[in-house]
Amino acid sequence: MIKRGIQYLVGLIGVIYLLMTGVVVSAESNVNFSVEAIPNEFQVDSGVTYFDLRIPPEQRTDMKIRIYNHGSDDQSYLVSLRNATTNGNGLIVYEEKEPLTLAEVSLSELARVSEKPITIKAGESKIVSLKLTLPKRAIEGVLLAGIEIKKQDKPEEASAEVGVQSRQAYVIGVKVRSSIREIEPDLLFEGVKATSYLSRPSVLVTLANQAPAISEKFQVEAVVKKGGKVIVRKEMTAQFAPTTYMTFPLTSMGILKPGTYQLDVKVVGKEKNWTWQDDFTISEKQVEQMKKTVPDVEQHPNSFLGETSKMLMIVSLSIILLLLGYIYHLKRKASSE
């Protein structure tokens, strides 16, 4: 009886998941290769698994990595270097190939790596070198990037028609400096605008860390008001990469009406805080543009469709709780007998 109740619960959760997502995702779970950073002569901290280098001006060095193919077939890999940026969730990511606009120089401009695929036989490994040359002028602060090692899809895998394809990749961090002198992050408010973000009505706020420094984890709060009334609020934790922008969304309940709004932003650190205030205007034209890209359920969250979705979620959670209570009751009954 208990087993049957658990089966019902699992089945119900599966049905609810399909109703809420409507998407079936196919992804490969086996990553049959691994990588490691080979110690460099300029390594500062030998206890980390990434490149933490202090290099004098005009010095050259090879950053070497070893790729292991643990599979039963020969496999090709692509190696690239990507600058660190800060994404909309406040996380440091390694995705930008182009030089950073706020930086005097980026690691992607100083390192050379072959764009040709690297083929490794089954069960073997190979060392790959990235040549790094420092400029004449000493680096101020820190340069941050990541070496991405990605499995190259075979033709039959690349042409597979699936909703989401697996992406087998590793990233080895690269931190380069010329001195150990610490530089403090320097945050700026860059702007705010109302638009659609991932098909949802949002207010996008852009901040910038103009210093070549990796920040601590800050507490960020942003509030949109109209006539003193809070329209939307967001709190998050954010860590800034050196000399990068961060644009994050405040998702609103429905498209905001045309008019003038007030934005308050506060960033709190252990030793330093920042606050900004700014007014922004939403025009009729912006509203019409958002209506073209935002689904009706997001435009009118209190509509019948929106309320139906909320009701379905509430009913589903209620049923799950009832089933859990029923299973608990059966267990107690069985133990007493």
Secondary structure as UniProt FT lines:
FT   HELIX           2..21
FT   STRAND          33..37
FT   TURN            41..42
FT   TURN            46..47
FT   STRAND          51..54
FT   TURN            57..58
FT   STRAND          60..69
FT   STRAND          75..86
FT   TURN            88..89
FT   STRAND          92..96
FT   TURN            101..102
FT   HELIX           107..110
FT   STRAND          111..112
FT   STRAND          118..120
FT   TURN            122..123
FT   STRAND          125..133
FT   STRAND          143..151
FT   HELIX           155..158
FT   STRAND          169..177
FT   STRAND          187..197
FT   TURN            198..199
FT   STRAND          200..209
FT   STRAND          217..226
FT   TURN            227..228
FT   STRAND          229..239
FT   TURN            242..243
FT   STRAND          244..251
FT   STRAND          259..268
FT   STRAND          273..282
FT   HELIX           284..293
FT   HELIX           296..299
FT   TURN            301..302
FT   HELIX           304..336
//
